[in-house]
Amino acid sequence: MPGAATARETRRSILVLENETVVLEFVTRALRWSGYQVLAATDPARAYDLFSRYAPELALMLVEARLPGGGAEFIERLPTLSPRVPVVFTTSLAEGNGDCLRQLGPVMRKPYGTTDVYRAIQRFGLSAPDASDLLDN
């Protein structure tokens, strides 16, 4: 049906797991500006709780892979879903040092800006402003 939104596009929540407050606030602001509800967590236990409660509404997850308590381990704890919620890992590891993360999913390297956040969500067919006209903060 022309113009029909996909199931993922109609889900307007994105779970963000990030232990750096400044980064979490930046990503939350960028995603909310794009019309998404952001479920923010600073530790894997809180993220798992949010995931358990809101999984059907999630369009995407952005997960810091190198957290105390384990961002990558957080993903392994998640129950199998149908359809599965896509994940973008974030990391401050230098190019090459975090290559093992690519086996788990796409990786967005820190530092990143609004353009990177919007490209990450667009990669999964989600809407975002035209990032080429925005300034990275």
trRosetta pair geometry for C-beta under 8 A, 3 or more apart (Angstrom, degrees):
i j d omega theta_ij theta_ji phi_ij phi_ji
1 4 4.1 65 85 -26 104 132
5 9 4.2 -129 -172 90 99 122
5 10 4.9 118 115 -56 130 89
6 9 4.5 96 52 4 79 103
6 10 7.2 -151 89 -6 43 84
6 125 6.1 10 36 135 148 141
7 10 6.1 -60 -153 35 31 107
7 11 7.0 31 151 -20 63 102
7 83 7.0 123 91 20 137 133
8 11 5.8 -55 -157 31 37 111
8 59 5.3 102 -178 -143 76 83
8 60 7.9 68 -172 -48 110 82
8 83 7.5 -70 -67 85 98 141
8 86 7.9 28 -137 5 140 113
8 124 6.6 -110 154 150 148 102
8 125 6.1 85 84 79 128 116
8 126 6.9 -94 136 -72 103 86
9 59 7.4 68 -99 -129 18 128
9 125 6.3 -83 -64 131 98 99
9 126 6.3 171 -109 -112 66 56
9 127 6.8 68 -146 -16 101 94
11 56 7.7 -150 -112 144 121 50
11 57 5.5 155 -149 -177 96 42
11 58 6.1 11 165 91 137 16
11 59 4.0 169 95 -66 104 82
12 35 6.7 -73 -154 134 119 86
12 36 5.5 -164 177 -127 73 58
12 37 5.6 79 117 7 90 91
12 57 7.4 -42 49 179 59 94
12 59 6.6 35 -87 -23 14 129
13 36 6.7 130 -115 -175 21 87
13 37 4.5 -32 -101 74 77 102
13 38 7.5 163 -155 -88 65 18
13 39 5.9 38 -179 -17 110 107
13 54 5.9 -92 125 164 161 129
13 57 4.4 47 19 129 134 102
13 58 5.3 -70 90 -97 100 49
13 59 6.4 148 61 3 48 84
14 31 5.5 -110 52 -160 138 148
14 36 5.0 13 3 168 109 142
14 37 7.5 158 21 78 63 52
14 38 5.8 -24 68 -111 87 66
14 39 7.2 -167 90 26 37 78
14 58 7.0 97 -109 -150 30 77
14 59 5.9 -46 -76 59 77 94
14 60 4.9 -9 -123 69 96 89
14 61 7.0 167 -169 -94 67 32
14 62 6.7 33 165 -3 112 98
14 121 7.2 -54 -96 -107 147 123
15 38 7.9 130 -106 -165 23 56
15 39 4.5 -29 -106 72 70 110
15 41 7.0 5 -174 6 93 112
15 47 6.3 106 170 -151 122 89
15 50 5.8 150 -125 114 117 125
15 51 6.1 20 -102 -79 170 81
15 54 7.3 152 -69 83 111 123
15 58 5.7 -21 -13 -123 105 125
15 60 7.7 -157 33 102 68 48
15 61 4.5 -16 68 -115 100 87
15 62 7.4 -172 94 31 54 61
15 63 8.0 17 109 -68 97 86
15 85 7.9 39 23 155 119 148
16 24 6.3 145 125 -138 124 78
16 27 5.3 159 -140 112 152 134
16 28 6.5 -136 43 -71 154 77
16 31 7.4 -166 -46 3 132 154
16 38 5.8 -7 4 -166 118 104
16 39 7.1 159 20 77 67 54
16 40 5.3 -15 66 -110 102 66
16 41 7.1 171 88 30 53 68
16 61 7.5 177 -79 -161 33 59
16 62 4.8 -2 -117 62 76 104
16 63 8.0 -168 -154 -74 38 43
17 41 4.9 -19 -107 74 72 104
17 42 7.8 154 -157 -104 58 11
17 43 7.9 -65 -156 94 96 7
17 44 6.7 47 -158 -93 138 54
17 47 4.2 6 -94 -91 118 148
17 61 7.1 17 0 -179 102 104
17 62 7.1 -171 32 95 64 57
17 63 4.5 16 52 -124 116 70
17 64 5.9 -126 111 23 79 79
17 67 7.1 -76 148 -38 106 157
17 71 6.0 155 112 -126 127 98
17 74 6.4 -167 -173 101 174 171
18 23 5.1 -124 171 101 140 109
18 24 4.3 180 82 -77 117 87
18 27 6.6 122 -6 25 157 142
18 40 7.6 -51 39 -154 94 87
18 41 7.8 120 26 78 52 57
18 42 6.8 -42 86 -114 49 57
18 62 7.3 -6 -46 114 109 101
18 64 4.8 109 -111 -28 59 122
18 90 7.0 -1 -98 61 104 140
19 24 7.8 161 31 -44 3 122
19 42 5.2 88 -117 -172 54 77
19 43 6.7 62 -96 -77 99 60
19 64 6.2 -112 8 67 82 156
19 67 5.2 139 -23 -130 126 101
19 68 6.9 90 -97 25 165 87
20 23 4.1 55 87 17 111 113
20 24 6.4 170 84 -15 55 86
20 64 7.6 136 8 -91 91 157
21 24 5.6 -57 -143 38 30 112
21 25 6.2 28 160 -18 66 107
21 42 7.3 -3 -80 -108 70 128
22 25 6.0 -55 -148 37 27 109
22 26 6.4 29 153 -20 62 109
23 26 5.6 -55 -148 36 31 114
23 27 6.3 25 158 -14 67 107
23 64 7.9 89 106 -75 145 128
23 90 7.9 167 168 135 139 153
23 110 7.2 -38 -114 -117 140 129
24 27 6.1 -57 -145 40 28 105
24 28 6.1 30 156 -21 63 112
24 40 5.7 96 -177 -157 113 120
24 42 6.6 -47 -67 -88 161 85
25 28 5.7 -55 -142 38 28 114
25 29 6.2 30 158 -20 64 107
26 29 6.0 -58 -151 35 26 110
26 30 6.5 21 155 -16 63 108
26 137 6.5 -161 -139 86 110 115
27 30 5.8 -56 -147 38 32 110
27 31 6.2 23 159 -13 67 110
27 38 7.6 148 120 -139 84 143
27 62 6.4 -138 -173 88 149 156
27 117 6.0 176 -128 -114 79 138
28 31 6.2 -62 -145 42 25 105
28 32 6.1 22 160 -16 65 112
28 38 4.6 171 -134 108 78 165
28 40 5.5 -14 -87 -74 126 132
29 32 6.0 -57 -141 39 26 108
29 33 6.2 31 157 -24 62 108
30 33 5.8 -56 -151 32 26 114
30 34 6.8 19 151 -13 60 108
30 114 4.9 -171 -123 -120 129 88
30 117 4.9 70 119 89 150 158
30 118 7.3 -116 169 -50 118 84
31 34 5.6 -60 -154 39 35 110
31 36 4.3 -57 168 62 94 125
31 38 5.0 110 88 -75 130 116
31 117 7.0 -111 -60 165 82 130
31 121 7.6 133 -114 -56 94 152
32 35 7.6 95 -175 -40 33 9
32 36 6.4 -96 -85 66 35 69
32 37 7.7 46 -106 -112 78 26
32 38 5.8 -72 -57 -7 89 117
33 129 7.6 -39 123 -15 103 130
34 118 7.1 165 -83 -106 145 93
34 121 7.5 125 121 72 165 160
34 127 7.1 175 177 109 107 78
34 128 5.1 -28 -135 -127 142 67
34 129 6.1 -126 -104 -14 91 86
35 127 7.6 -2 53 89 128 113
36 59 7.4 -107 -129 39 117 132
36 121 7.9 -115 -50 -135 150 157
37 57 7.7 -21 64 148 131 127
39 50 4.5 151 164 -179 129 138
39 54 5.9 -179 -69 57 158 158
39 58 7.7 -65 23 -96 134 99
41 44 7.7 93 137 -96 131 15
41 46 4.0 176 -143 102 107 105
41 47 3.8 -175 81 -68 160 74
41 49 7.9 150 -107 49 135 90
41 50 5.7 -141 -53 6 125 138
42 46 6.6 34 42 45 59 145
43 46 5.2 87 62 13 80 102
43 47 7.0 -148 97 -6 39 93
43 67 7.1 165 -130 165 51 134
43 68 7.5 -39 -125 81 95 88
43 69 5.7 56 -166 37 90 159
44 47 5.3 -58 -142 40 36 114
44 48 6.1 38 160 -23 70 103
44 67 6.3 154 -40 94 97 138
44 69 4.4 -157 19 129 117 119
44 70 6.1 4 -47 71 157 64
44 71 6.7 -157 -79 -94 106 41
44 73 6.9 1 -133 83 163 93
44 74 4.1 -142 -136 -84 109 113
44 77 7.8 99 172 26 118 143
45 48 5.9 -53 -149 33 28 110
45 49 6.6 30 150 -19 61 105
45 69 6.9 -83 -22 -169 84 151
46 49 5.6 -53 -151 35 34 114
46 50 6.4 32 152 -16 66 105
47 50 5.7 -54 -148 39 32 110
47 51 6.1 35 153 -21 66 107
47 63 7.4 92 -165 -115 159 99
47 74 5.7 14 88 -160 133 142
48 51 5.5 -51 -144 37 31 114
48 52 6.3 37 155 -24 64 104
48 74 6.3 -139 -61 -150 94 91
48 77 6.0 -31 -111 105 129 134
48 78 7.4 -149 -123 -83 83 71
49 52 5.8 -53 -149 32 28 113
49 53 6.6 16 156 -9 62 110
50 53 6.0 -66 -149 43 30 104
50 54 5.8 -23 172 24 69 117
51 54 6.8 -82 -128 56 19 78
51 55 5.6 49 176 -73 65 89
51 58 7.2 -4 -129 -43 70 154
51 61 7.6 6 -97 -93 112 138
51 78 6.1 -79 151 -115 152 106
51 85 7.9 -148 -142 42 103 157
52 55 6.8 -6 -126 -27 14 109
54 57 4.9 -59 -176 47 86 112
54 58 6.0 101 124 -47 91 93
55 58 5.7 -50 -147 11 35 118
55 81 6.0 -152 174 -102 129 143
55 85 6.5 -123 -153 -35 79 135
58 61 6.5 8 -177 -55 133 87
58 85 4.7 7 105 -125 124 138
59 85 7.6 108 120 -144 9 92
59 121 7.9 48 117 -152 120 102
59 124 7.4 142 157 112 89 131
59 126 5.7 98 153 -95 136 130
60 85 6.8 168 -110 179 20 88
60 86 5.4 -28 -118 75 76 92
60 87 7.5 149 -169 -94 67 29
60 88 6.8 14 179 0 113 101
60 121 6.0 -155 27 -121 168 83
60 124 5.7 148 -88 58 121 159
60 126 6.4 -76 -22 -29 133 151
61 85 5.8 70 -15 134 106 118
61 86 7.3 -173 28 97 74 46
61 87 4.7 -21 70 -110 103 76
61 88 7.3 -177 92 28 53 63
62 87 7.8 154 -91 -161 22 61
62 88 5.2 -18 -110 69 70 99
62 90 6.0 35 176 -24 93 115
62 108 7.5 -29 -143 35 104 136
62 117 7.9 -15 -96 -134 155 88
62 120 7.1 68 -99 129 111 148
63 71 4.8 151 159 -174 98 110
63 72 7.9 135 127 -73 128 40
63 74 6.3 -158 -152 74 136 131
63 75 6.5 159 82 -55 173 105
63 87 5.7 -14 11 -164 120 111
63 88 7.4 155 24 79 70 46
63 89 5.6 -39 75 -110 86 61
63 90 6.9 178 84 18 33 80
64 67 5.1 97 98 -54 106 103
64 71 4.9 -146 93 -79 55 152
64 89 7.6 86 -138 -166 14 68
64 90 5.1 -42 -96 72 59 98
64 91 7.0 128 -156 -83 62 51
65 71 4.4 -136 -123 82 22 127
65 72 5.1 40 -155 -50 87 90
65 89 4.4 33 -53 -167 116 118
65 90 6.9 -177 -5 66 83 41
65 91 4.9 -27 40 -75 113 106
65 98 7.2 115 72 -151 147 119
65 101 5.4 -32 -123 -116 172 129
65 104 7.7 139 -117 65 125 149
65 107 7.6 -31 -19 -122 143 99
66 71 6.4 -35 -5 19 20 119
66 91 5.8 81 -2 -130 109 92
66 92 7.2 -93 49 34 133 84
66 93 6.9 122 -28 -38 144 104
67 70 6.2 -83 70 9 84 5
67 71 4.4 102 9 -42 107 91
67 74 7.8 22 50 -22 132 126
69 73 7.4 -132 146 65 55 124
69 74 7.6 53 126 -59 94 100
70 73 3.2 26 131 23 137 118
70 74 6.2 172 111 -25 76 75
71 74 5.4 -42 -156 17 35 119
71 75 7.4 34 150 -16 60 96
71 89 7.0 123 128 -137 128 94
72 75 5.9 -49 -163 28 40 111
72 76 7.0 39 144 -17 66 104
72 89 7.4 16 -84 -117 82 134
72 101 7.1 -123 -88 -115 122 84
72 104 6.1 -117 -136 -80 100 168
73 76 5.4 -53 -152 36 42 115
73 77 6.6 45 150 -25 68 102
74 77 5.9 -58 -157 30 32 112
74 78 7.3 44 148 -37 62 95
75 78 5.9 -40 -161 6 39 116
75 87 5.9 -2 -111 -83 127 174
75 104 6.4 102 83 -170 160 124
75 105 7.9 -152 -136 -1 161 129
78 81 7.4 -44 152 -17 110 105
78 85 7.9 -100 176 45 155 111
80 84 7.3 -51 -162 -92 62 99
81 84 5.1 131 70 -103 91 48
81 85 6.1 31 61 -12 151 83
86 105 7.2 148 -171 -148 74 134
86 124 5.0 -170 63 -115 157 141
87 104 7.3 -48 90 145 128 96
87 105 4.7 124 82 53 90 174
87 106 7.9 177 102 43 57 77
88 105 6.5 -129 -101 132 31 119
88 106 5.0 -32 -121 83 78 104
88 107 7.4 153 -172 -102 70 17
88 108 5.5 35 162 -11 116 112
88 120 4.8 55 -127 -172 170 123
88 123 7.7 107 -84 58 125 135
89 101 5.0 -132 90 -179 157 125
89 104 6.3 66 -38 90 139 118
89 105 5.8 131 -14 74 98 98
89 106 7.0 176 26 92 75 47
89 107 4.9 -28 74 -108 99 70
89 108 7.1 176 88 24 45 70
90 107 7.5 136 -101 -163 24 62
90 108 4.9 -30 -102 73 76 94
90 109 7.6 154 -156 -99 62 15
90 110 6.2 69 173 -46 100 96
90 112 7.3 -109 -135 13 112 136
91 98 4.8 140 100 -118 157 157
91 101 6.3 -150 -24 -39 148 168
91 107 6.1 -27 19 -162 113 110
91 108 7.8 141 21 75 65 49
91 109 6.2 -37 71 -114 76 61
91 110 6.6 -134 103 6 28 95
92 109 7.4 102 -117 -166 26 71
92 110 4.3 -38 -91 60 73 122
92 111 8.0 28 -116 -54 88 53
93 97 4.3 -135 178 94 108 109
93 98 3.6 132 82 -50 136 109
93 101 7.8 154 46 -10 140 134
93 109 7.4 -97 67 -126 61 97
94 97 4.9 70 59 10 77 121
94 98 7.5 161 65 -6 34 94
95 98 7.6 -66 -120 35 24 92
95 109 6.9 -34 -68 -87 75 162
96 99 6.0 -14 -155 -35 30 111
98 101 4.7 -10 168 9 91 123
98 102 7.8 111 126 -27 76 81
98 107 6.0 154 124 -158 125 156
98 109 7.4 166 44 -98 146 98
99 102 5.7 -33 -168 10 53 117
100 103 6.1 -35 -176 13 51 114
101 104 5.6 -59 -167 36 53 110
101 105 7.5 -52 161 55 79 61
101 107 4.9 89 107 -85 125 127
102 105 7.7 -121 -151 71 32 20
102 106 7.7 18 -128 -115 67 26
102 107 5.9 -71 -77 -12 70 120
106 120 7.0 169 116 -140 137 90
106 123 6.7 66 -67 121 174 160
108 112 5.5 0 162 -62 106 163
108 116 5.8 125 -158 163 117 115
108 117 7.7 77 -167 -87 160 49
108 120 5.3 -30 -69 -84 138 137
109 112 6.7 134 84 -57 46 105
112 116 3.7 -97 -170 75 111 155
112 117 6.6 129 130 -46 118 74
113 116 5.5 106 52 10 55 100
113 117 7.3 -106 116 -3 35 93
113 136 2.6 -11 -167 -144 154 120
113 137 6.5 145 -144 37 94 47
114 117 5.5 -54 -148 36 37 112
114 118 6.1 32 157 -15 70 107
114 131 6.3 -172 123 -138 85 100
114 134 5.1 -82 98 127 134 140
114 135 7.7 63 34 90 128 36
114 136 5.4 -165 23 -112 81 62
114 137 6.5 62 -28 11 107 85
115 118 6.0 -60 -147 40 27 107
115 119 6.2 27 155 -18 64 108
115 131 4.2 125 -125 164 65 122
115 132 7.4 75 -122 -79 113 37
115 134 6.3 -179 -66 72 78 107
115 136 5.7 -62 4 -72 99 105
116 119 5.8 -54 -144 38 29 110
116 120 6.3 34 155 -25 63 105
116 136 7.8 48 2 -114 92 126
117 120 5.7 -55 -153 31 29 114
117 121 6.8 16 156 -9 64 104
117 128 7.8 179 114 -142 76 147
118 121 6.1 -58 -148 40 33 102
118 122 6.1 33 155 -19 67 110
118 128 3.8 165 -150 150 91 146
118 129 6.4 -74 -122 56 145 69
118 131 3.9 175 71 -67 142 126
118 134 7.6 115 -7 30 148 146
119 122 5.6 -57 -141 41 31 112
119 123 6.4 50 153 -38 63 97
119 128 7.9 -110 -46 70 26 155
119 131 6.2 -84 -44 33 79 161
120 123 5.7 -43 -159 13 30 119
120 124 7.9 8 152 -1 55 100
121 124 6.3 -64 -166 41 42 100
121 126 4.3 -67 164 73 94 126
121 127 8.0 -28 126 68 115 25
121 128 5.2 119 76 -52 117 128
122 125 7.5 63 -170 -69 42 10
122 126 6.3 -108 -86 65 33 68
122 127 7.6 36 -99 -130 78 17
122 128 5.2 -93 -55 25 96 119
122 131 8.0 -119 -14 -9 138 123
128 131 6.5 9 126 -46 118 101
129 133 7.5 -93 149 57 107 103
129 134 6.5 91 103 -47 126 127
130 133 5.2 50 100 10 102 108
130 134 7.7 162 97 -18 57 93
131 134 5.4 -60 -153 29 51 117
